[in-house]
Amino acid sequence: MAQQRAALEAELEAAKAQIRALLDEARSGNADGSAQKQASLSQQKLSRIGKQAFQTVEADQQGAPERKVEASLDDISVGDLVLVARLGDSPVKVDEVQKKQLVVTFGGFRMNVKISEVLEVTKPKAPPQPASSPKKAKVANKRERTAVRLASNSLDLRGMRVAEVGDKLVQAVDCALEMGTLYVIHGRGTGSMRKYVREVLAEEPMVERFEDAPESEGGNGCTIAYLR
């Protein structure tokens, strides 16, 4: 039976190829009456081979031990692969799920299959999830910070008015990004300059946090900003 089925499948594919060639010839305008007649005969042959293939598969299944059916329509979706006894040992893809039956494609033909004929259901494999971007992992790592006050990461605002320091502070943050820290020396005084500096730093997106400097660096007269 297996050899007969394979021979029918090969003959089926040959008939399909012949019909395609005749259709291409007809579209090109070179076909005559004999070509059209040959196309009609090939179509009849294709239908005959298809019926023989189904009959061969059904005969091959006769006498085989009955297998228990576990599937239900609720278990099957479009795109699933189902194993049907009369269609051989290879699963077929589900094209439609109707109220009481399935529509599958077998040998180039669309066929109706009863749910009671389904022996197994295989779900398609989910596509692999893309690997996480290494750039995101880098964002999670904290910037290396310089824990020493240098000229390149310091801004001395003493003697300046509050209205004068806004732009200078933002520029100093940009210049100190590679250092990771910015020391803002504002002095103690009334505390108004310290308050304004911290308000500006709180609005700056590249500032992660800030705090008073150690007493050796000026205490609450100096604010250390830690940069992202």
N, C-alpha and C positions, 0 to 999 in steps of 0.2 A: 504493500500500500504506500509506503513512504516513497518508493521509487516512482510509482505511478503519479503520486501527488507532485513530486519534483518535476516530472516530465510535463505535466499539465501547466505548472507555473511557468516553466520555460516557454512553452507554446503560447501561453497567455501574453507574456512579455513580447514575444516576436510579433504576435498579431497587433498589439498596441503600437509597436514601432512601425509596422507596415501602414497602419491607418494614419499615423502622424505624417509619414512621408507622402501619402496620397493627398492628405489635406493641404500640405505645404505646396504640392504641385498644383492643386486646384486654385489656391490663392494666387499663385504666380501667373495664372491664365494660360498655362501650357497643357492643361488637362483636356482630354478628349472623352468621347463616350465610353470607351473601354476603361479608362482610368476611373471614371465615376462608378461604372459597374463593378470594378475590382474593389473600390472602397466599400460599396454596399455589401459585397460578399465577405470582405474582411470583418465588417461590423457584425454580420451574422455569425461568422466563425468565432469572434470574440465572445459573443453572448453564449454560444454553445460550449466553449471551453470553460467559461465561468460557471455554468450550470454543472458541468462534469466535475469541476474542482470541488464544488459544494457537496455533490453526491459522493465523491471519493472520500472526503473528510468525514461525512456522516457514516459511511460504511466502515471507515477505519475505527470509528468510535463504538460501533456496535460490539457487544460482548465485553467491553471494558468494564471493570468494576465501578460501581456507582460511587461518586464522591459526595460527601455531605456539603451542602450549600450553607454558607454562613452570611453571605452578603445581603444587604438591603439597600433600597434606593437612598436612604439617608446616609449610607456609608460611601456613596460614589459621587464624584464630581467630574465635570468636564476636564479632560486632560489626564485622568487616571488611566492606568493600564489594567485591563481585565482579562482573565483567562477563561475562555469559553470552550467547552468540551468539543463541540462540533466544528470548531475552527482551528483545531490542532493544538500543538504544545506551546506556541508562541503567543504572548499576550497581545491584545489589540487595544488601540487608543479609543477612548470614549469621546465622541464628537458632540453628542447631545444627551441630556437626561430628561426623559419624558415622564408622564405620570406613572405608567406601568411597565416601561421598557427603556432600553438604551439604544442609541444609534452609534454604531461603530463602523470603521473602515477596514475592509479585509480584501486583499488582492485587487485594490482599485475600486471596489464596489462598496457602497454604503448599505449597511444591513441593520435590521432591527433585531435586537437580542432581548429575550425575556430575562428578568432578574433571576429567575430560577435556574437559568443556564450558566450563570456566573459562578465559577469555582473559587477564584481568588481575585483580590483587588490589591493593586500596588500603587501607592501614592508616588508622584514624581518627586525626585530629590530637590530640596530647596537649594537655591544658588548660594555659593559660599559668601559669607559676610566679608566685606572689604576690611583689610587690616587697618588698625587705627593709625592715623597720620603721625609720623615722628615729630612733626612740628608741634602738635598738641602736647606731646610728652615734654617737649622742651619748655613750654609755657609754664608747666607745673613746677619746674626747677627754679629755685630762687636765684636772682642775680648775685654774682660774687661782689661783695661790698668791701670797700676800703675802710678800715676802722680807725684810720689816722687822719687828722685834719691837715690838709695841704692847701697850698694856694689855689690849686686847680679845682678843689671841691669846697671852697669857702666863699662866703659873701658877707662883707662887713657893711651893715646898714647904719651904724652909729653916726649921728650927726645929720642924718637925712630925714626929710619929712615923710609922713605916711603916703601922701599923694605921689611921691617920687619912686616908690619902691616896687610897685606892681609889675611893671615890665622887666625891671632888673631881676626880680625874683624868678619870673618865668624863664628868662634867658639863662639864668644860673642853673636851673633845673636841667635844661637841655644840655648845657655844657658838662654837667656832672654825671650824666647817665652812665658813661663808661666806668666811672668810679663807684657808682652804686649808692653813694651817700652825699649829702650836701649839708654843710655846716652854715647855718644862718646866724650871724652875730648881730643881735638887735639891742643888746643891753637890757638892763632891768628898768630903770626909770619908773614911769607911771604904769607901765604894762600895756599901753595902747599900741605900741609898735609890735610887741610880742603877739598880741591878740590879732592884729591885722595880718601879720606874717602867717599865722596858723590858719586863718580864714582862707588865704590865697592857696596855701599848700593843700588844704582839704578839698579844694575845687580842682586841683591839678591832677589829671588822670595818670600821670607817670609817678606820682607819689603814693607809695603803699601805706606808710604810716610815718609819724613823727613823734619826737619826745624831747624832753630837756636833755642837754648835754651833761656829762659828768662834771662835778665841781671843778676838776682839773682843767676842763675845757670851757668853763664859764657858767656852769649850772643853768639856772633858768634865764640867764642872759643870753643863752645860745640855744637854738633849736636844731636838732639833727633830723633831717628828712631822709628816710630810707626809700630808695627809688626802685621801680619795678624793672 
